[in-house]
Amino acid sequence: MPQPQLLPKLLIATTNVGKVAEIRTCLTDLPYEVIGLNDLDTIPPVVEETGDSFAANAMLKAGYYFEQTGLLTLSDDSGLMVDALDGRPGVYSARYAGEGATSEQLVAKLLEEMKGVDDAQRQAQFVCGMALRSAKIQETFAGLCAGRIAHAARGQQGFGFDPVFIDPASGRTFAELSRTEKNALSHRGKALAQVRHYLEAILSWAGT
């Protein structure tokens, strides 16, 4: 009896289970087993993010985890850029409230810094840089989503700054949107659409 064919693995270079689930949803029907770092038998040491842009950090992480595992690796470096804070926290979004800060701590610090800023000055952008890396692949992708910062956290979905990032079309925060709704609008969803198109093209070429 023939054994079932194993799907090639696509490693998402993060231990953030919410981010892995979000990416898996976008790539769900492609012939890859999408896994995160937590699914590895041994998680490689964390690599220091020394890039000066989201794309640079994404490629740095993708290259590092590909070299460590030999797996096709997709890395994401995303962040929030707030106009009233001169573009902060930017590439330092994950470390904005200190190393290892929780989503709640990130949100609390942002709301404290934005205290007293009126609605007209609360514009912000989520920015995503993604990189795909293997022995033969070295590609980057980008996505951007504009919105504004709420005065208080709302919603139970998502992670990071989602509870205070308002989608201007619906008036809801990203944490009040379903995963499908968020993926259709978000910076990461837009970058992933490009990743998906690229992977589909590879699969189509391989099948010819």
N, C-alpha and C positions, 0 to 999 in steps of 0.2 A: 504494500500500500504506500503510495507516494506521500512524503512528508510535506506539510504545508510550507509554502515558501515564506521565509522570513523577510520582513520589510527592512530596507536600509534605515538606519537610525539618523535622525536629524536632532542634534543636540542644541537646546536653547541654553545659552551660557548665563544662567542665573539660578539662584536658589529661591527666588521669589515665586511661590506656587501660583499666586494670582496672575502674574505675568505669563507664566508657562501655560496656564489654562486659557488665557486670552489668545495667545498665539496659536495654541492647538486648535481652538475653535475656528480661527481664520484659515487654517491649513488642513482641516479635518479630513477632507476627501482626497488629498494627495497621497500617493503610495509611499509614505514615510512613517516610521514610528517616531513620533515627536516626544522627546524626553527632556527633562531638566537636569541640572547638576545633582539634585537630590536623588535622582534615579540611578546614578553611577554607584558602582561598588565602593569606589574610593573617590572622594571629591578632591580635585587638585587644590593646592593653596590659592588663596585669592590673589589676583594680579592687581597691582596698583594702577589706578586710572590717571595717567599723567598727560593725556591729550588735552589740547586747548579747544577742542570742538566736540560735539556729540559724535560726528562721523569718525573722528580720530580715535576717540575712546572705544567706539563700537568695533573698529577694525583691530585695535590693540587687543581687546578681549577675545574677539573671534579667532585671531591668529594664535593667541596663547592657548586657548582651550582646544583648538584643533591640534596643535603640537603636543599637548598633554594627552589627548585621547585618540587621535587619528580619525575622529568622527567628523562628518560634515557638520559645521557649527554655524549657528545663527546667533549673533549677539546684538543686543539693543542697548543704546544709551539714550535715555530720554530725560527731559527736565522741563521745568516751568520757568518762563521768563516773564517777569512782572514789570510793566512799564514804570509804575510809580517807584520801583526799587532799582531803576536803571538796569533792568534786565536780569537782576538776581532772582532766584539763586542759580539759574543757568546750569552749567555743567557740574555745579556743586550741589544740585538738588538733593541727591541721596544723602549727602553729608551736611546738609543745611542746618540741622539741629544736632549735629555731632555724629560721630561714627556709631552705627548700630541703632540710630534713632528709629522709633516706631512711626507708623503713619500718623498716629494721634499727636506725637511730639512735633512732627513736621508741620502739621496743620496748625497746631497751637502757636508755634513760633511765627508762622506766616500771618495769622490773624492778629497777633500782637504787633507785628511790624506794620500792618495795614490799618491799625486802629486810627480812626479819625480821617482816613482817606475817603472822599465822597465817591459816589457811584460813577461819576463821569471820569474819574481817574483810576479806575480799578481794572483797566484792560490788561490782559495777559495772553500769552501763547504757550501752548504745549508744543515742544519740538522733539522729534525722534530721529535719531540716526541709527541705521541698522547696517550690519555687515555680515556677509556670507563667505565662509572660508573653507576650502579643502585644498588638496594638493594641486588642483587645477583651477580652482575658483577663488577670486578675490574681488568681490563686488560690494559696493555700498549703495544704500537707499535712504531716502529722507521723507519725512512727513511733518506737516505743521497744522495746528488747529487753534483758531482764535476764540477767545471767550473773555470772561471777566471773573474777578474774585468775589465770592460771596462774603457777607458780614458774619456768617456763622456756618458751621458744618451741617450738611444735610445729606441723608441717604446712607444706605448700608452696603452698597455694592462697591466694587473696585478696590483701590488701594492708593497709597501715596496722597497726593493732593486732590484726588477725585472729589471728596466731599465739599470742597470749596471752589471748584472750577465750574462755572456756569456755562452751559451751552446756550448761546444767544437765541437760537431758533425756538427752543422749547422752554427756556427759562428754568430748566432743571439742572442740577449739578450732575457731573459724570457719575457720582455715586448713587444717583436716583434713576439712572438709565439701566436697562438690561444689558447684558454683555453684548448681545447682537446689536442693540441700538448704539452702544458706545463704539463698537468696532466699525460701524458704518460712518462715524463722525470723527473718530479720534486720530491724532497724530500717528499713533502706532498702527491703527487700522489702515491708514493711507500708505504708510511705508510697507506694511505687510502685503497690501495689494500688489505693490511692485515686486516684492519677493516672490509672491505666488506666481505672477506672470513670468518671472525669470525661471522659476523651477518648472513650470509647465512647458516653457520653451525648451529647457534641457531634456525633459522627458520626451517631448515630441521629436526632438532631434535624435535622441538615442533610439527611438523606435523606427526611424527611417532606414 
